[in-house]
Amino acid sequence: FNLNLHQSSGAVNSAVKTRIDTRIATRIATSSSSTVLHAGFGKPSELPPNVKLSNDAVTNAFLKMLPPSQTKSTSLASIPPLNYRGVIATKPIKKGTPIISIPYTLAVDLGTESLDPIPPALHLKSLIESSAVDKRYVSVLPSSTSPDYSNLYSSWPSTSRSSLNWCHLESSRESFIERLPEPEDMYYVFLVTSRVLTVQDPEGRGRKLLIPYLDMCNHDEKSTHVLTGVAGEGGMLKVVAGKDVKVGEEITIRYGGGEEGVDEFLRDYGFDPGERGGYERFGRRVAREVKMGLNSRGGLREEERRQIRESLKVPGGGEVIEKIKREVGKVLDEIDGW
Ligand SMILES: C[S@@+](CC[C@H](N)C(=O)[O-])C[C@H]1O[C@@H](n2cnc3c(N)ncnc32)[C@H](O)[C@@H]1O
């Protein structure tokens, strides 16, 4: 494939894998399409009016941390329709050139790869608490009160949580919490699962890295951009353009995880990657789990179903939770209709 990667060493093609338990993301997509928010913008002055470049003091201080070349053709912006923060092209970018290049030395290295997000989460917590992570970066991470975090079903009311223990998704999250020193440490698990990439070091071992700026790229299943880099001295962690990029286009990457459905995706990132079948698919999975439960242990008793129904009425949890609750409600209706 004719991607013109910057090759400074033979190891440069080592993949930056998108987070935790995921497969290598050097998938060089064959599709030439990508999300084009607003095609046809040629100059920065032609940025779509509804894309607001982030221009507050905290963001500007963070951007100054980065190599100056970094912000010549991209910037952070609030991007419609969700108005989430993301990276946007402010200049046209040619296919094959790096869009983002962050030196390994700027990344927060959380150690060698493990399938378990808890060790890197606790490592991150201690680095942040001991001020070993640049404050300018910490200040732009989503806080524990930001919607990115609070929309996760972490805020699912505890009554619902215990009632939903039979649900694979919920019990896997519960098992995280049980193994954490404090339930609040779930916030660091969220930072790890939602924004840490696995990058190979020169010896070929995967390392968990929090890469400032690169971690601001949102997910798009159809993104053709390619992640490359080596987690070691002199390494540059890059997003290389898989296609020509126009001004005003969002720079997205393709996250790993949740290939089978949407559940791990929801747990780890807190949003529904609609293209994978979304909540409908999740609902079907829940239904399957309930039915399996019915076969193996006589199913949910009437009392259990009643408790779940009650817990579904407890407000809170944000949009994601509300959608899951609706799906769970449908599954219960289905069972009670049998
Ligand atoms: C690696 S961060 C991306 C940058 C993030 N928007 C920020 O401002 O720091 C991953 C988080 O961004 C949000 N996100 C990324 N892609 C998204 C998408 N396609 N739809 C909705 N939210 C998305 C989710 O909150 C996710 O947990």
The ligand as a Gaussian input file, in Angstrom:
#p B3LYP/6-31G(d) Opt

LIG

0 1
 C       -9.780000       9.123000      23.132000
 S      -11.058000      10.180000      23.673000
 C      -11.342000      11.236000      22.316000
 C      -11.314000      12.696000      22.638000
 C      -12.376000      13.201000      23.562000
 N      -13.565000      13.636000      22.811000
 C      -11.844000      14.351000      24.375000
 O      -12.371000      15.454000      24.277000
 O      -10.888000      14.150000      25.129000
 C      -12.415000       9.055000      23.688000
 C      -13.729000       9.637000      24.180000
 O      -14.256000      10.574000      23.239000
 C      -15.658000      10.393000      23.055000
 N      -15.888000       9.909000      21.682000
 C      -14.945000       9.519000      20.793000
 N      -15.482000       9.161000      19.616000
 C      -16.813000       9.336000      19.751000
 C      -17.932000       9.125000      18.877000
 N      -17.769000       8.664000      17.634000
 N      -19.174000       9.405000      19.354000
 C      -19.340000       9.857000      20.619000
 N      -18.330000      10.074000      21.493000
 C      -17.076000       9.816000      21.077000
 C      -16.069000       9.377000      24.114000
 O      -16.426000      10.083000      25.282000
 C      -14.791000       8.587000      24.334000
 O      -14.734000       7.967000      25.603000

